[in-house]
Amino acid sequence: MIDKPAGGGQTEILPATWRDLRSLLELERLCFGRDAWPWVDVLASLSFPETVRFKAVREEKAVGFVIGDLRRPENLGWIASIAVHPAHRRQGLARLLLARCEEALGVRYVRLTLRPSNTSAYASISPAATGRPTASSATTEMGKAPS
Ligand SMILES: CC(C)(COP(=O)(O)OP(=O)(O)OC[C@H]1O[C@@H](n2cnc3c(N)ncnc32)[C@H](O)[C@@H]1OP(=O)(O)O)[C@@H](O)C(=O)NCCC(=O)NCCS
């Protein structure tokens, strides 16, 4: 599916697979620095059956991704990670990724874990931004969902 977020170029939101490991790992490291998941965790998140994952692609390059954890018994989805390349931020990509991820999770509540200091992420995940109800968002200093 092709989306054209405001202010940005043509963007595709596509399912991500283990074949995207290298490019998503690069993005992970660029966006999270010392908090970045090790490659084995990124690979696991791209392979587990109970996760949904999407990448934002521009000019055949992955410039963002989202990983959602499905906790079906609790009717809950957990955004384990979301990141957009610095050069492509503030163009609506996180919003597109979240919307697609929430749709694929298909649960009533979606939670996101992030740093209390990360105001940009707070803003972009607000219910007003995604148009869906959210449970109270847990916050940690690591900015990643607990496993
Ligand atoms: C958080 C992050 C994913 C946002 O990506 P993005 O594609 O720039 O977000 P969007 O363009 O969809 O922004 C949606 C809304 O969020 C808010 N927002 C995003 N970045 C912001 C910033 N730097 N300052 C203030 N508000 C911001 C705005 O309300 C924005 O809407 P607007 O541009 O219409 O005002 C990106 O900044 C990032 O990768 N950060 C590092 C990784 C991270 O912290 N991930 C979250 C924890 S897992």
The ligand as a MOL file (V3000), in Angstrom:
LIG
                    3D

  0  0  0     0  0            999 V3000
M  V30 BEGIN CTAB
M  V30 COUNTS 48 50 0 0 0
M  V30 BEGIN ATOM
M  V30 1 C 9.3160 9.1340 17.9400 0
M  V30 2 C 9.5050 8.9740 16.4190 0
M  V30 3 C 9.2450 7.5240 16.0260 0
M  V30 4 C 8.4890 9.9160 15.7000 0
M  V30 5 O 8.6120 9.6770 14.2900 0
M  V30 6 P 8.0470 10.7100 13.2150 0
M  V30 7 O 7.8770 9.9820 11.9240 0
M  V30 8 O 8.8850 11.9230 13.2110 0
M  V30 9 O 6.6240 11.0670 13.8380 0
M  V30 10 P 5.4090 11.7410 13.0220 0
M  V30 11 O 5.9450 12.6120 11.9310 0
M  V30 12 O 4.4280 10.6900 12.6520 0
M  V30 13 O 4.8330 12.6760 14.1530 0
M  V30 14 C 3.5120 12.5790 14.6090 0
M  V30 15 C 3.3130 13.6500 15.6670 0
M  V30 16 O 4.1820 13.4200 16.7810 0
M  V30 17 C 4.6440 14.6770 17.2940 0
M  V30 18 N 6.1010 14.7960 17.1440 0
M  V30 19 C 6.9230 13.9940 16.4180 0
M  V30 20 N 8.2230 14.3730 16.5500 0
M  V30 21 C 8.2150 15.4560 17.3850 0
M  V30 22 C 9.2300 16.3130 17.9110 0
M  V30 23 N 10.5450 16.1220 17.6190 0
M  V30 24 N 8.8670 17.3270 18.7160 0
M  V30 25 C 7.5680 17.5280 19.0250 0
M  V30 26 N 6.5420 16.7560 18.5490 0
M  V30 27 C 6.8590 15.7460 17.7520 0
M  V30 28 C 3.9020 15.7340 16.5360 0
M  V30 29 O 2.6680 15.9560 17.1760 0
M  V30 30 C 3.6810 15.0480 15.2160 0
M  V30 31 O 2.6410 15.5760 14.4640 0
M  V30 32 P 2.9200 16.9120 13.5820 0
M  V30 33 O 4.2110 16.7170 12.8350 0
M  V30 34 O 1.6960 16.9520 12.6970 0
M  V30 35 O 3.0060 18.0270 14.5620 0
M  V30 36 C 10.9300 9.4260 15.9970 0
M  V30 37 O 11.1830 10.7090 16.5090 0
M  V30 38 C 12.0300 8.4800 16.4830 0
M  V30 39 O 12.3940 7.5290 15.7760 0
M  V30 40 N 12.5730 8.7390 17.7000 0
M  V30 41 C 13.6530 7.8720 18.2570 0
M  V30 42 C 13.1230 6.4920 18.6530 0
M  V30 43 C 12.0360 6.5790 19.7310 0
M  V30 44 O 12.1440 7.3350 20.6900 0
M  V30 45 N 10.9680 5.7230 19.5820 0
M  V30 46 C 9.8470 5.6960 20.5540 0
M  V30 47 C 10.0970 4.7660 21.7160 0
M  V30 48 S 10.0390 3.0370 21.2750 0
M  V30 END ATOM
M  V30 BEGIN BOND
M  V30 1 1 1 2
M  V30 2 1 2 3
M  V30 3 1 2 4
M  V30 4 1 2 36
M  V30 5 1 4 5
M  V30 6 1 5 6
M  V30 7 2 6 7
M  V30 8 1 6 8
M  V30 9 1 6 9
M  V30 10 1 9 10
M  V30 11 2 10 11
M  V30 12 1 10 12
M  V30 13 1 10 13
M  V30 14 1 13 14
M  V30 15 1 14 15
M  V30 16 1 15 16
M  V30 17 1 15 30
M  V30 18 1 16 17
M  V30 19 1 17 18
M  V30 20 1 17 28
M  V30 21 1 18 19
M  V30 22 1 18 27
M  V30 23 2 19 20
M  V30 24 1 20 21
M  V30 25 1 21 22
M  V30 26 2 21 27
M  V30 27 1 22 23
M  V30 28 2 22 24
M  V30 29 1 24 25
M  V30 30 2 25 26
M  V30 31 1 26 27
M  V30 32 1 28 29
M  V30 33 1 28 30
M  V30 34 1 30 31
M  V30 35 1 31 32
M  V30 36 2 32 33
M  V30 37 1 32 34
M  V30 38 1 32 35
M  V30 39 1 36 37
M  V30 40 1 36 38
M  V30 41 2 38 39
M  V30 42 1 38 40
M  V30 43 1 40 41
M  V30 44 1 41 42
M  V30 45 1 42 43
M  V30 46 2 43 44
M  V30 47 1 43 45
M  V30 48 1 45 46
M  V30 49 1 46 47
M  V30 50 1 47 48
M  V30 END BOND
M  V30 END CTAB
M  END
